[in-house]
Amino acid sequence: QVQLVESGGGLVQAGGSLRLSCAASGRTFSSYTMGWFRQAPGKEREFVAAISRSGGSTYYGDSAKGRFTISRDNAKNTVYLQMNSLKPEDTAVYYCAGGLRAPSEYVDAYNYWGQGTQVTVSS
């Protein structure tokens, strides 16, 4: 069992930056592929980024490419999402997820989810 707790969300102006963190409980964090998803009101949950167990491979959704960076620190049981050049359309609840499969853009590939952190980008 893994518990995930996100932090770092908030209100930012367009063009600004935020860094989200996701702290995981347990001693097997390095066994899990980690991902970030987001969900805006009235929309489906959308893949943002994923990272392999070692951190050596990263994957991004189209909306995140070139602006967001996912990373992890296995010694600290934490995964990060650095978000730059934020746009109003990035406004959503951002969720951290962990899974035992290879990094994936699909929600069903992840077994564990955090409670989410709100990101609001004003124009």
ChimeraX attribute file (.defattr): number of C-alpha atoms within 10 A of each C-alpha:
attribute: neighborCount
match mode: 1-to-1
recipient: residues
	/A:1	7
	/A:2	17
	/A:3	15
	/A:4	22
	/A:5	18
	/A:6	23
	/A:7	19
	/A:8	14
	/A:9	18
	/A:10	14
	/A:11	13
	/A:12	18
	/A:13	14
	/A:14	17
	/A:15	14
	/A:16	14
	/A:17	17
	/A:18	18
	/A:19	16
	/A:20	22
	/A:21	22
	/A:22	25
	/A:23	19
	/A:24	22
	/A:25	14
	/A:26	12
	/A:27	11
	/A:28	12
	/A:29	21
	/A:30	18
	/A:31	15
	/A:32	22
	/A:33	22
	/A:34	33
	/A:35	33
	/A:36	28
	/A:37	22
	/A:38	22
	/A:39	18
	/A:40	16
	/A:41	9
	/A:42	6
	/A:43	9
	/A:44	9
	/A:45	17
	/A:46	19
	/A:47	23
	/A:48	24
	/A:49	27
	/A:50	29
	/A:51	26
	/A:52	21
	/A:53	22
	/A:54	14
	/A:55	17
	/A:56	9
	/A:57	12
	/A:58	16
	/A:59	19
	/A:60	21
	/A:61	15
	/A:62	10
	/A:63	14
	/A:64	18
	/A:65	12
	/A:66	11
	/A:67	13
	/A:68	20
	/A:69	20
	/A:70	25
	/A:71	22
	/A:72	21
	/A:73	14
	/A:74	17
	/A:75	9
	/A:76	11
	/A:77	17
	/A:78	20
	/A:79	27
	/A:80	23
	/A:81	23
	/A:82	14
	/A:83	19
	/A:84	17
	/A:85	14
	/A:86	23
	/A:87	17
	/A:88	15
	/A:89	13
	/A:90	20
	/A:91	20
	/A:92	22
	/A:93	18
	/A:94	27
	/A:95	26
	/A:96	31
	/A:97	29
	/A:98	27
	/A:99	21
	/A:100	14
	/A:101	15
	/A:102	15
	/A:103	22
	/A:104	20
	/A:105	19
	/A:106	12
	/A:107	16
	/A:108	8
	/A:109	17
	/A:110	21
	/A:111	14
	/A:112	16
	/A:113	21
	/A:114	20
	/A:115	14
	/A:116	22
	/A:117	21
	/A:118	19
	/A:119	22
	/A:120	20
	/A:121	20
	/A:122	16
	/A:123	11
